[in-house]
């Protein structure tokens, strides 16, 4: 979502903005609204230093949410666009954008649900965008923050303006692209990708294969390992 240098820039701007707006106790209150635990003692009289130290290690999604709330404009960084959509608040899971036409939203949703046990969070636009959210903004945020892209090629997919726009975004970003063939062959920019066939398999079977593809691809293997490590149940959480 952000390069380390960009994240440091955002944190610096947040710290400077909070220095101008708030006293120390107000800074603590503000951070608490984002679920950030502040130290018991300040340890410094410098507000900028205090904010930077407190924000060290905080998730990028939270940093971006703070920057957007504070209306911070940062040259070269579109904070609103880089923020994840509402259904992806947890950036520990692997983010998979599932491109589909509206007529098969039920199949896309079913596949999304079957991917969840593998710590893969699928984005299905027709189901995951809140009624109050602006449709296009949420889709753009998902495309900008996705780790990989999966296209469900059903009849009419290649004729859809929206799905072709989504494919173009994925190609431009250079993310891993998986083509899932149901009724159509991949066309255009992704026709070179070997399609994953439906055959007689159900959603659970396809999800298992998608998980294997992501675990064994150079573009996604590291993120998949991170997602598993961050979400794998710890021994003390397992009831025996």
N, C-alpha and C positions, 0 to 999 in steps of 0.2 A: 504493500500500500504506500509506504513512504520509505525512501532511502534513509539510512541512519543520519546522514547530514541534514536531510530535510526535516526529520523528526526533531533534531536538536534545534533547528531554526524555529520550528513551531513552538517548542517548549520555551525558548528564549523570549519569543514575542508574548506568550501567555504570561510569563513571569513579569515582564515589564508592564504589561497591561494591568495585572493584578496589583502591582506595586502602586500604580497611580490611583486605582479605584478603592482599595481595601486596606484596613488595618489587619494586624496579624490574626486576631480572632475571627475576623470576617473571611479571611483567606481559608482558615480551617473550616468554617461553615460552608463556604462555597465548594470546597473540595469534597466535603462530606456528601453534598448533593449528587456527586458523581461516584459515590462509593469508595472514595479514596481515604484511607486511614492515615491521619497525620500524627507526627511524633508527640509525645507527652510534653516535651519541652522544645522551645524553638532552636536553641543552640547557636543562634546567630542573630544579629541586629539588622542584617541585610535581607530585605524581603525577596529580592530577586534570587539570591543564593538559596534562601529557604524554599521557595517554590520549585526551583530546579532540582534540589536534593529530594524533595518530596515526590516529584513527578518521575524520578528516575525508576525505570522498570515498569511504569504504568503502561497498560495496553494502548496500542496506537489508536484504536477506535475511540477510546476514552479521551485521548489527547485531542483528536480531531473534533469530537463532540464539544469539548471545552472551547476550542478555537472558534468553532462555528457560533457557539452561544455568545462569546465575547466579541463577535463580529470583527475578527482579526483578519486583515488583508495582508497576505504574504506574497511578494513578487515571485512568480514562477511556481507557486503552489496553489492549486484550486482546492481549498479546504473542503468545500461543500461536495465537490465531485469525488474527492478521495474518500469521503466518509462512506462506510458500508451501509447497505440498505437496512431497513428496520428488522428484517428477519435474520440478519447476520450480525447480531451484537457481539457474539463470541468468536473472536478470531483465532481461537485455539483449534477449531475444527477445520477440516479441509473444505474449501468452498468450490462447489461445482455448479456452474451455470447450465441449466437444462433448457435448451432451445426447442420450441415446439409450436405447432399451430394451435389455436384455441380449441378446435374440435377434439383434440386428444389430450386436453388438460388432465383428464382423469388418469390416463396412462402415465403421463409425466409425474403426477402426484404420487401414484403408486410406486413408481421407480424411486422417487425421492425418499419415500418412507422406507423402502427396502435398503437404501444406501446408508441410512442413519446408523445402524449397528456398527458400521465400519468407520465411524467418526467422520463421515462425509456429509456435509450440509449442502443439500441441493436447493437451488433457487428456481422456483416455478412461478413465472410472472403472474399467471392468471389466478394463482392461489395465495401467493406470498406477499403481494402488495396490499397494504392496508387501504381501506376505502378512502381515508382522508389524505393519503399520500399522493403526490403527483406521479402519475404513471411513468412518464418518460424519465424523470429524474431518478426514480428508484431503479429502473432498468439500467440506466447509465452507471449508477453507483455499483450495481451488481457486476456489470461488465468490467468496470475499472478495478474491482477488488477480488475478482474470481481467481482461483488457482488453476482451474482447467475448465474446458467447455465441452459439453456433450450435446449433439444434435440428434433429435429423433426424426428420422426421415420417413414421414408418412405421406400419403398422397396429398399434394397441395403445398408441401413444405417449400419446394423450390420456387413456387409462384408467390410466396408470401414476402411482401416488402419488409416486414419486421424481422423475420428470421434471416433474410439475406443481409440486413443491416447488422444483426448480431454476429453472423459469421464473419463479416468484414472486420468487425471490432476485434474478434478473437484472433483472426489472422494477423491483424496489425500489431496486436500485443505480443504475438509469438507464444501464446500459451499452448499447452497440450490440448489437442482436439480429438474427440472420439466421435465417430459417426456411427449411429445405431440405425441400421436399415430395417424398416418395417415394410413399406410399400414402394419406396423410391430409392434409387441410387444417388449417392452424393453428386452434386454438380458444382461447376464453377471452381472457386479457389480450393475447396476441400475435396474435389473429385479424386485427387491423388492419394488421399488417405484410404487405406483399406477399411471397408465398412465392417462393423460388428453385426453379424446376421441375427435375426430373431429366431428362425427355425421354429421348433416346438417348445422353446424354453419360456418359463414364466419370469415374472419380475425379480424374484429372489435369485434365479440363476443368472440373469443379466447383471444384477447388482454385484454378485460375487465375481463375475468376470471383469466388470469395470474396476472393482477394487484391485484385482490382480494386475490389470493394465497400469493403473496409477502407481502401484507399489514398485513396478518394474521398469518404469520409464524415467530416464535421466531428468526430465523436466519436472517431474512430480514426486519422485521417490523421497526426497528429503522432507518435503512438506507433509507427506503422508506419515513418515516416521515421527515427525514433530507432533502431528495431530494425535497419533496413537499414544505417544509418551505423555502428552498433556491430559489425556482423557481416560487412560487405562485405569480401571479400578485398583486402588491401593489395598494392600492386605487388610488394613484396619477397617476398610469400608465394606469388606465382604462378610456377610453374615453366614455363619456355618451352622 
